[in-house]
């Protein structure tokens, strides 16, 4: 026991981390491996240890004793014995159920339990009984191979994670290599480590998720896995812009001929040895009663690998299709496993467990991504707007605060502060962005703009012909603008943690000179926007970023060359994180 350590570890699986403690950074680094940040007031950050956080840790090689030892090394007082038992029990479940190749007829697999009693428990569950599992031995049950994904999904939801060792079919062979670019191309060390982690050992690899910051080169890691597998591949990503970027990387860095690479979007329907498609086209249907006709793409060719880019955005219909193709290798790429719909367990069971994670700040220390100074700017509301806000309800209340006209003047002054920087102004509401675009005389990119025109503006921004660009949420994902060094967020989607992380990711590419970037989040003072800002920032705070809180009345905020003041993430208050489901009903 030591009252000098940074954490208070509690029986209910929560951990309180003292922010001002000298051991804060060390403790945060350890907690990130097996706990999730749920609150971040200035005095104590609150972490929660969950079954999924423990199973992901186990998939990365952590044992229960290593987790308990890590907690003990940062705990102010003794770790509660009941919590130690919980950790041992939950981590111990990982690997006790295994799906393996059956010895019976083709099309059958076996579910093997570590002991007969565990299999008794599993077979007593009504949902499992309905799946067609049949006991074949005291510790084994037989299942149809086509139900492999459904059974993993159901058992994970019920608290029984399954280690899938049934292997994968090879798919149609495809020969490719790295294209020489003034010498042989090679992955960076951490990129190679990520690709190797996907491979796993002794049959444990071949499916799973790699988690790396925006700007870390996840696309190149995907190409590295494809180059290793030497097979036909289906790549699924978030939007048409990202499809173009994947195709450009495939063409630029591999020996694949352009005729071997297909685009499957709303504009084109090319099915080739390597095909890049969007989630939107897969989930498109003419009416709610119609089937998802483009889901047939999963079976159009003998794919040996499916890559799910931005896997945290995976729509529910794609989950269902993925449950039926568990014999195909599956690679998930993402900057954050956070999902606002609570479906993280489905990613775990159907795409695979976390195989590799690179902390954002660690990559920053290596110089591979920019150092970002984050500032929450609180903007006052004029009396008339304050009155309208007071009488509004639900989502309308939030929108009035988000579209505060006072933000325009703050944006003007921030642009004056960064006269030589390339700036992205990102917002949620088109009307607000249009008004800002017209007032500042800058171009606006939205989802309504043709892809060709979007591409032209992006290229002009890259070449420095356009210094400031306003963008809607179409720029949240997969937009490669390496020279952007300032992002000003004027509105967002309530408390979306993934959106905040992705928007900051737009400016993470390494920069010439001091390798520094600036992220400003504008929120209306004393409004629901402040509450949601706390939630939005949770993931980034967990990664080690700190938001200083400034006010639009502070002249020092806009002083050119002013030093960034180090501050705690939020003022000294512990407000609850708002529930997104209650956004429309709360006052």
N, C-alpha and C positions, 0 to 999 in steps of 0.2 A: 504494500500500500504506500502511495506517495501523493501528498497534496500538492506536489509541484508539477504534476502532469496535466496535459491540456484537455482531457476528455472526462466527461461523466457518463459512464456506461450504465444503462438502465435495463431493468428486467423485461420491459415491454418491447425490447429490440430497438430502442432509440438510443442515439449517442449524441450528447451535447458537446460541441467543440468550442472552447473559449477562443474568441477571435483575437484578443489582444495577447494571448499567451506566446512566449518565445518558441514553444514547440508546435505552434499552429501549422506551419507548412509541412513539417514531418508527419504530423497526425493526419492532415488532410490527404497527403499522398498515400498513406496506408489505408485510410477509410475508402478511398476511391476504388480500391480493388474489390470490395465486398459489401459496400453499403451505398445507399442513394441519398443525396441531399434533398430535403423536403422543405426546409425553411432557412432563411439567411438574414435574420436581423443582425444588428451591429454587435451585440454582446456575445451571443452564442449561436452557432449554426447547428441545426438539427438534422441528423442523419437517421435513416431507418434501414435496418438489416431485414431484407425480405427473402423468401425462398428463392426467387429468381436471381437476386443479386448473389446469393450464395452458390446457386447452381452454375451461374456464369463464371464465378471465381473457381469453382471446382473444374470446370471445363478448361480453364487456363492452367490447371495443375495445383491449385491451392488445396491443402488438406485442412480438415477441421482444426487440427492442433495448431497449424500455422496461423489460421485466422484467430483462434483464441489467444495465441502468443502475441500476435500483432495488437489485439485489443488490450491485452494486459500491459504491453509496453507503453501505451498511451493513456491508460485509465488512471484517474486520480485515486480511485478506490478499487477494491477488488471487483473483478468482473462477476456479476451474480451467477451463482452455480446453476440456477434454472436456465439462464441464457446460454451458458456453456453447453448444457444438455440439448437445448434447442438447436444450436449450431451443429453439434455432433450428429444429431438426428437428421437434420435437413441435408447437410453435406453428405452424410452417410447414405442417403437415398440415391445420390447420383451414381449411376453405374450398377445399382443392385438389380435393375431391370434392363435386359439387353435384347435387342432384336438381332437375330443371326440367321444365316442361311440354313434352311431346313434340310434334312436328309431324305425327306419323303418326296412325293411327286413334284414336278415343276409347278411354279406358281404358288408355292407354299413357303412360309417362313416360320421361325419359332421364336416365341417370347420366353426367355430364360430368366428365372428369378434366382436370387442368391440363396433362398431357402424356401421350402414348401409353404411355410406360414405366410410369407409375403405374397406368393401366388394365390393362396386362399383369399387374402384380403382383396387382391385385384379382381379375381373372378367373381367375388361377391357383389361387385359394383354393377348396378343395373345397366348403366350405359356401356360397360365393357361386355356384359353378357349379350347385349344387342348387337355387338360388333362381330359376333361369330367366332370368338376365341374358343378353342376346344382343348381341354387338358389332354396332353399326350404322355406326361410323366410327372412324378411328384414336383419337379421344379421347372417343368416346361409345358407350354401351351402352343398349339398350332394356330396360325392365322393365314388368311389369304393375302398374298403379296400386294394385291391392289388396295388393301385396307391398311397398309403400313403407315401412311401419313395420318389417317383418321385416328388410329389407335394411339399413336404418339401424341397427337394433339389433345385427345381426351384425357389420357393419363397425366400429361403435364398439368392440365387444368385442375385435375383432382389431387395434385401434389405428388405425383409419381413420375419424375423425369426418366426418360428412356434413353439409354445409350444405343445408338443405331450402328451396328457392326455388320449389317447385311450386305454391304458393298454396293457397287454401282456398275451399270453397263458402260461399255467403253464409248459407244456412239460411233458415228461415221468418222474415220480418220481424216485429218486435214493437216497437211504439211505447211508449217510456217516457221519463220525465224525472225530475229531482229535485223532490221535494215542497218547497214553500216552508215554512220553519219560522221564522216571525218574521223573514223575509228569505230571500234565496236561499241554499240550501245550497252549500257549496264544499268541495272536498278541500283538505287541508293541502298545503303546497308539496311535501313529500317524497312524499305519497300521489299527487299529480298526476304527479310525476316518475316514480314507479313505473308508473303506468298508461300514461304516454307511452312508457316503455321497452318495455312489452309490444307496443305498436304497431310499434316498430322503424322502419326506413327502407328504402325501395326493395325492399319485398317480403320483408325479412328478419324481420319480426315476425310476430305472430299465433300463436306458440307459445313457451312458455318458462316459467321459474320466477321468481317475485319473492320475495326473502328479506328478511324484516323481523322485528324482535323481537315477542314476545308483547305485546299492548297497543298495538301501533302502528296498529291499524285495518286489518288485512288484509281483513276482510270488506267494509269501505267501499271499499277499492281494487278489490276484485272487482266491486262494484256500479258503480264508475266505468268499468271496462272494459266491463261489460254495457251501460251507458248509452251508451257510445261506439259499440258494435257494433249496437245496436238490433235484436236478433234473439232468437229463442227460445233458452233456455239450460238445460242440465242441470248442477246443482251437486252434487258428491259430497263428503261430509264424514265425520268420524270416528265420530259417535254421535248418538243421537236428541236429546240436549240441544243439540248444535250445530245440528242441523236446525231446532229451534225458534228459535235465535238468528238464523240466516240469514233465516228467514221473518219474524221480528219486524223485522229491519233493512230487508228488502225492503218491508214494509208501511209502516214508519215513514218511510223516506227516499225512496222512489220513488213515482211516480204509478200504479204497477201496482195494479189492483183485486185484492182478496184472492181473487176467483174465478179469477184468472189464475196463482195461485201454488199449487203442489201439494206435498204431503208424501208421500214414498215410503219407508216404514219398515215395521217389523214390525207396526205398529198400523194404518197406512193405506197405500193403494195408489192415490194420485192422480197422474195424468199430465197435466200442464197446461203452458201455454207456458213457465213457469219452474218447474222441478221440483227439489226438494231431496231427496236420498237419502243413505243411509249406505253405506259400503263393506261393512258386515256384511250388509245385505240383498242386495247384488249377489253376494256370495260364498256366500250360503246355498244349500244343497241338502239334499235329504232323506237321501241317503247318498253315500258316496264314489264309487259307480258312476253316480249320476245326474248330469245336466248342471246347470249354473248357470242355472236358468230365468229368474232376474231380470236376467241380462245383456242380455236383449232390450230393456231400458230404453234402451240406447245407440241403438237403432233405432226406438223407439216414435214419435218425432217427428223433424222435420227440424231438429235442433239446429244452431245456428250457432256456439255456444260451449259448451265444457265446462270447468267450473271444478273443479279438484282441490284441495280444502282439506286442510291438513295432508298435503301430497303425499308427505312422507317416510314416511307410514304406508301408502302404496299397496300393497295385497296383490298377489301374483303373478298371480292370475286376472284382475285388472283391468288389469295390464300387458298381458296377452295380448289382451284385448279392445281396449285402446287402440291396439295395433299395427295393428288393422284399420280404424281411423277417423282416419287421418292427414290426411284432407282437411278435418277439422273443427278449428276453432281450439281450442287447449288452453292453459289458464292454470293453473299450479301455484302455490299459496300455502303458505309454510312459514316457521317461525322458524329452522329448521336443515335443511340438506341431508344431515346425518348419518343414515345408516341402519345398523342393527346387522347387517343381513344382507348388506352389501356390494353392494347393487344400485343404487348411485348412478349408475352408467353407464346403467342402463335408464331412470332418470328423465331423464337428459341426452338420450338418443336418442329416447325415445317421447313424453315431455311437452315437452321442449325444453331448451335451455341456460339457464343463469342469465342473466336479462335485467337484474336490478337487485338490489342488496344495500345495506341500510342497517345499518351497524355499531351494535350495542346501545348502546355508550357514547356514540356521537355523538348518538343520539336522546335519551339521558339528559341530555347537556349542553344540549340544546334545551328540556328540561323536559317533553317529551312522555311520558316514562316515569319511574317513580320511581327514586331512587338506592337501591341495595340493599347492605346490609352482610351478607356471607356468613361464616358461622362453622361450622367442623366441630368438633363436640363429641365427644370421645372418652370413652366411658362404661366404667367398670371392670366386670368380671364377678366375681360372688361365687365363692368357691372351688369350691362344688359345680357351678356352671355351667361354670367353667373346666375342671373334670375331665371333665364330659360332652362339652364341646367338644373336648378333647384326644383322646377316644376315637372321636369321630364321623368320618365320611368324606364327601367330596364335597359335594353340595348340602346335606346335612343339617348339615354343619359351618357352612356359611354361614347357614342358617336359625336355628340355635341362637344365633349371634352377633346376627343381625338382630332376634330376638325377646327379647333380653336384658331381663329384668324391671326392671333398674336404670334403663332409659330412662324409666319412668313417673315416677319421682321427679324426673328432670331436666325432664320436661315440666311437672310441677307448678311447679317453681321458675321456669321460663321464663315460664309464664303469670302468676306473681306479679310478674315483672319488667316485664311489659307489661299492666298491669291495665286500661288503657283502649283497647287495640288490638283489632281484629278479627283472629282467629287461625284459620288452617287447620292441622290436624294431618293429615299425609298418610302413608299406609303401604301396604305391599304385601300384608300377611297379615291376613285377616279376623279370625281368632281374636285376634291381637294388638290389632287395632283395637277389637274388641268389649270386651275386658278393659279397655282404656284408656277407652272410652266409659262403661262401667259405673262404673269407679273415679272418674272425674271428673264424672259426671253430665251428659255432653254428648251431643248427637245424633250418629249415625253414618250417613253415606250410603255405600251400596255398590251394586254392580251388581244385587244381588237386590231392591233397593227399587224399587217402582213409580215410573214417571217422574213421575206426578202428585205423589206424596209428595216426591220429590226436588225438584221445582220449588217446592213449598211451603216446604221448608227453605231452599233457596237464597234465595227472596224474603224470608224472615224474617231471614236473615243480612244481606242487603242493607239491610233497614230497621233493622238494629241490635237487633232483638228477640232474636237469638241472637248472642253474642259469639264463641263458640268452636265450631268445627265439625270433626268428624273425618271424613275422606273416604278412600276407597280409590282405586285407580288409575283409577276412572271420572272423577276430577277432574283427571287428567293433561292433558286436552285440552279446549279450547273451553268452559270454564266461565267465565262473565262475572261475577266477584265484585269489582267495582271498589274496594270499601272494605277488602278484605283487605290488611293491612299486615305481617303476620307469618306465616311458614310454618315449620312444624316437621316435618321429614322424619324419621320414625322407622324406616323400612325402605324398600328399593327393589328394583328388578329387576337384581340383580348390578351390572354396570358400564355400564348404559345411559346414554350421554351425552345422547341425545334426551330421556329421561325427566327427567333432572336439569334440563335447560334448560326443559322445559315446566312442571315444578313451580315453578321460580323464576318462570316467567312468570305464575303465578296471582297474584302480588303486584306486578306491574309497572305496573298502571294508575296514572296520576298521582294524587297524594294532596294534600289540602288541607294548608296549613301548610308544613312543611319538606320535603315530597315525599320522604319517606324510608321505606324498608321493611327488614325483617330476615328473613334466611333461615338457619335452623339445620338442619344435617344431623347426626343423631345416629348414631354408629358405635361398635361395641364395640372397646375398646382392645386392641391386640395380637391382632387377628383378621383373617380374610380380608376382613371388611368394610372395613378400612383400605385394603387393596390395591384393592378394587373402587371405593372412594371416589375414588382417584386417577384412575381411568379415567372415572368418572361426571362428574367436574368438568372434563374436558379442554376441551369445547366452550366452557364459560363462561369458563375461564381464557383461552382464545384470544380471547374477546370483550373481555377486559380486567378481568374480575372476579377478586378475590383472596379466598381463603378463609383466615381466621386459624384456627389450630388451638388449641383450648382443651380443658381436661380438666374432668370433672365435679367433681373435687376442688378446683377453683379457685374460691374464694368470689367473686372479682371478676367472674366470668362472669355471676352472677345479681344483681349489684348494680344497682338501678334507677338509670337515668341514667348508668351507667358509660360512658365513652368507648370506642369500638371501637378496639382496638389494631391498627394496620397491621402485617401480617405477610406473609411470603412464603407461597406457596400450600401448601407442604408442608415438613416438617422436612427437614434436609439429608441426604437419602438418595435414591439413584437406583434404586428398585426397578422392574423391568419391568412394563409394563401387562399385566394378566392377560388371557389369551385366553378369551372367553366360551364357546367350544366346549369348553374344558377344565375348565369350572366343576365338572362332576360328577366329575371324576377326580383333580383336584389335592388333595394333603393339606392 
